[in-house]
Amino acid sequence: MPPLIICVACNGGIQGKEANEFIPETADEIAESVQGAYEAGASMVHVHARDPQDTTKCARDSAPWRDVLHKIRKLCPDIIINATTGGGPGMTMDERLSSLEAGPEVASLNLAPDMSKFHLKERRAPLPNPRPALDIDECIPYTYGQIHHFATEMKQRGVKPELEAYHPGCGWVVRYLIENGLLQKPYWIQTVMGTQTGSFPTVENVLQILKEFPEGALWLCSAIGPYQLPLTTLATLMGGHVRVGLEDNVYYARGRKAKSNAELVGRTVRIANELNRPVATPAQAREILGLSSKPSSYETPQALNDYAKV
């Protein structure tokens, strides 16, 4: 089996410290949390930049993105930086796409409309930006045209798409992107298990989605909440790669919340070691994914420093 690529999904764009006090929100918190996960064995980070003026919301332009990517790179010299284009509730498609302007090495690309309904806990003081409990009911309308546009923007910028497959039908969209010359091998596809209106998080459903992958595709598995541990272990056994972290799962065990992203990554490393599966270094992960051996770099001009302090 190839060395196991561990991607840490460090924070997400929906819930924050009201759900788990260790979810990083500010750029400095994100960078420090990623550093811990990197030192524990993560070779890639999937990140959501937050609005520095209201960290309960996602960044809606490129300036906060440049700040957080710069700070991650400063603390993690060679980790692969993977930015979301999924964003969070209530964002426009242009706002979701703004992360690409900051120059990530990889970016998520959703392959299906995302319909969800969920309840967010009240965010109480002394947390910054307190708010009442919220009920979210929305559908993010990813169409063929929208996905084509996102993939084109990634190709023009030299950003590798991470293809988010929520159910077997996403295989149609992967084929469309290949036929239109918008993907380069090796294809990097994630099975996202347990999201609302996606596939139920079962072994059978994982195997069915894999049947729709193009030949030679690389597989990354993520799963929500209590399904994270069993399905990422399945992927480790099968020669796939894994995503763990506080975006997808705020608990370490039943009744006990995770204390850091590093804790979740560390458990994944221990499981891989017990199964005699080597864990990929960032350099090995870059080679597996066909990325440049030279990590991305980010300069932060004074104007951006001033912006981040507002």
Rosetta blueprint (number, residue, H / E / L):
1 M L
2 P L
3 P L
4 L E
5 I L
6 I E
7 C E
8 V E
9 A E
10 C L
11 N L
12 G L
13 G L
14 I L
15 Q L
16 G L
17 K L
18 E L
19 A L
20 N L
21 E L
22 F L
23 I L
24 P L
25 E L
26 T L
27 A H
28 D H
29 E H
30 I H
31 A H
32 E H
33 S H
34 V H
35 Q H
36 G H
37 A H
38 Y H
39 E H
40 A H
41 G L
42 A L
43 S L
44 M E
45 V E
46 H E
47 V E
48 H L
49 A L
50 R E
51 D E
52 P L
53 Q L
54 D E
55 T E
56 T E
57 K E
58 C E
59 A L
60 R L
61 D L
62 S H
63 A H
64 P H
65 W H
66 R H
67 D H
68 V H
69 L H
70 H H
71 K H
72 I H
73 R H
74 K H
75 L H
76 C L
77 P L
78 D L
79 I L
80 I E
81 I E
82 N E
83 A E
84 T L
85 T L
86 G L
87 G L
88 G L
89 P L
90 G L
91 M L
92 T L
93 M H
94 D H
95 E H
96 R H
97 L H
98 S H
99 S H
100 L H
101 E H
102 A H
103 G L
104 P L
105 E L
106 V E
107 A E
108 S E
109 L E
110 N E
111 L L
112 A L
113 P L
114 D E
115 M E
116 S E
117 K E
118 F E
119 H E
120 L E
121 K L
122 E L
123 R E
124 R L
125 A L
126 P L
127 L L
128 P L
129 N L
130 P L
131 R E
132 P L
133 A L
134 L E
135 D E
136 I E
137 D E
138 E E
139 C E
140 I E
141 P L
142 Y L
143 T L
144 Y H
145 G H
146 Q H
147 I H
148 H H
149 H H
150 F H
151 A H
152 T H
153 E H
154 M H
155 K H
156 Q H
157 R H
158 G L
159 V L
160 K E
161 P E
162 E E
163 L E
164 E E
165 A E
166 Y L
167 H L
168 P L
169 G L
170 C H
171 G H
172 W H
173 V H
174 V H
175 R H
176 Y H
177 L H
178 I H
179 E H
180 N L
181 G L
182 L L
183 L L
184 Q L
185 K L
186 P L
187 Y L
188 W E
189 I E
190 Q E
191 T E
192 V E
193 M E
194 G L
195 T L
196 Q L
197 T L
198 G L
199 S L
200 F L
201 P L
202 T L
203 V H
204 E H
205 N H
206 V H
207 L H
208 Q H
209 I H
210 L H
211 K H
212 E L
213 F L
214 P L
215 E L
216 G L
217 A L
218 L E
219 W E
220 L E
221 C E
222 S E
223 A E
224 I L
225 G H
226 P H
227 Y H
228 Q H
229 L H
230 P H
231 L H
232 T H
233 T H
234 L H
235 A H
236 T H
237 L H
238 M H
239 G L
240 G L
241 H E
242 V E
243 R E
244 V E
245 G L
246 L L
247 E L
248 D L
249 N L
250 V L
251 Y E
252 Y E
253 A E
254 R L
255 G L
256 R E
257 K E
258 A L
259 K L
260 S L
261 N H
262 A H
263 E H
264 L H
265 V H
266 G H
267 R H
268 T H
269 V H
270 R H
271 I H
272 A H
273 N H
274 E H
275 L L
276 N L
277 R L
278 P L
279 V E
280 A L
281 T L
282 P H
283 A H
284 Q H
285 A H
286 R H
287 E H
288 I H
289 L H
290 G L
291 L L
292 S L
293 S L
294 K L
295 P L
296 S L
297 S L
298 Y L
299 E L
300 T L
301 P L
302 Q H
303 A H
304 L H
305 N H
306 D H
307 Y H
308 A H
309 K H
310 V L
